[in-house]
Amino acid sequence: MSTPESYTNNEQKSQPRSSLHQHPLLTCSSPGDEHPSKYYQLLTTLLLITGHLLFQSPIIRPWLFINMAHINMAHINGDKPKYPVAFAFDIDGVLVKGKTALPGAKKTIELLQHLNVPFIFLTNGGGHNEAEHEKRIAARLGLASLRHGQLVQSHSPYHDLVTNYRDETVLVLGGHGDQIRNLAHDYGFRKVVTSSDVVAKDEHIHPFPEMTGAHHALHGRSAVPGDGESPDDTRIAAILVWSSPRDWCLDLQLVCDLLLSSRGVLGTRSPRNGDASLPNHGFQRDEQPVLYFCNPDFEWATEHRQPRFAQGAFREALKGIWRHATAGKAELEYSVVGKPTETTYVYAEKVLRGLTLSPGEIGTVYMVGDNPASDIVGANSFRSKYGSVWKSVLVETGVFVPGSFPAHTPTKIARDVAHAVTWALAEEGILHRQEKGETKEE
């Protein structure tokens, strides 16, 4: 695998797709059109003014200038618009840290909106429905608005599970309060049980309730909506982890109890456990609930100076406990979505193609992320069935430590999201660098 290009690479890039002429900052005609219409002259004037205002950013420098002809002339000439490039952005560690926007993030998104370049947010975060999360992203970035449907969360593929479990009881984990219960209902799951519900029925199920008991007492419900049954005698058909669990002690206990149970009923034990004549020594062979995770990330970038545990760390803790509980005889069987799984990238491409007027014409998708183990390896390994090429850009504002060697080699390493996007747009001929090759980024 080739070494990624550094942001200090000063080599001259290939010539742009269409030459610059008539104006030093902005082309004002398409190839072969020597006399642009008065409407196009007006358009270029407006774009020049907008570009002047836009490039006051300390990140996007005046040595970058826009060749808009091959994007906007399609609209002026009545031709079908083309989308040779698109973007997928991780959020935490790329655009924001905690609740704070990273430098250049707002200007970068506004630039893509200005250029009409399709993009989505592809995150292993979640905990809210897509519409609510889009509003939160826009607010944190200081954007006026985002187009609805631009967000793929870690649990977005759970939409496809509703058909299987709509009328089955599911245990949902993650978040706090009624956040995940409400989210599961929004997705279409009708019978939803939380950890707090189980504690409300049997307070002794929690090994150590002293620190979290008040929270569970406030939010727990002793009956399952829709059928009047209580959580302790209801069959749980699936366990869905939606975001990082908050009460690990309780949730680890409940998951183990259910995976060792008979048919997913709490308080029971399957007689098949440990049966060497059965696959996996009989474990998870008695109609126990199917276990789903939606975020493989072991850690994530917060406002703390070091990355913090994420849902992937909870999964690893569960695997360790399961290994001991089964005396090392059984593997923990589960399904997982989220980056870098192929399921999530297939789902993301479907969403991205839905944002374009000519989806078959997306040539390259740039995945911009901060985590080599999810963003980079996911984009590197994904093969689009539509022929689009996915490339990876690793930024130095999150999990990845600048100067270290990433476990998975990206197409490009960039200082931050602004440099990542301007480099990619230059590669695609949408932004041009100075003709003499002074490409050093400031």
Secondary structure, 3 states (H helix, E strand, C coil): CCCCECCCCCCCCCCCCCCCCCCCCCCCCCCCCCCCCHHHHHHHHHHHHHHHHHCCCCCCCCCCEECCHHHHHHHHCCCCCCCCEEEEECCECCCEECCEECCCHHHHHHHHHHHCCCEEEECCCCCCCHHHHHHHHHHHHCCCCCCCCCEECCCHHHHHHHHHHCCCEEEEECCCCCHHHHHHHHHCCCEEEEHHHHHHHCHHHCCCCCCCHHHHHHHCCCCCCCCCCCHHHCECCEEEECCCCCCHHHHHHHHHHHHCCCCCECCCCCCCCCCCCCHHHHCCCCCCCEEEECCCCCEECCCCCCCEECHHHHHHHHHHHHHHHCCCCCCCCCEECCCCCHHHHHHHHHHHHHCCCCHHHCCEEEEEECCHHHHHHHHHHCCCCCCCEEEEEEECCCCCCCCCCCCCCCCEEECCHHHHHHHHHHHCCCEECCCCCCCCCC
